[in-house]
Amino acid sequence: MSDKKRSRYPLEFKESSAKLALESSNPVTQTAKELGIHPVTLHSWIKKFYPNKSTQPVSKDSLQDENHQLKRENARLKQERDILKKAAAYFAREE
C-alpha cells in the first residue's frame, strides 16, 4: 500500500485557483507550480468551473495588435498627464 495521502482542497480554493490560472499572464503549469498543485489537477478544475474558457495560447497577430493599441493608449495617457502637470503648475503660481 502507498503511504501517499490524497489532498482534499476546499471548493473555494479550486474555483479561485482556476480563475487565477485563466486571468494570469503566466502559463497554467507555472500557476499550478506556484500554488503547489499538479498541472493536470488545475486543468481539470478549469474545465469544471470555466468550461467555455480556453487555455490555448493567443496568436502572435492578436498580441501584436493588442500591443500596438496599448502603446497608442499609453502615449495618449502620457500626453494627458503632461497637460495636467502643466495646469497644476500654472494654478499653483497664480496665488
PyMOL commands that set and color helices and strands:
alter all, ss='L'
color gray80, all
select helices_A, chain A and resi 11-23+28-35+39-49+60-93
alter helices_A, ss='H'
color red, helices_A
deselect
rebuild
show_as cartoon
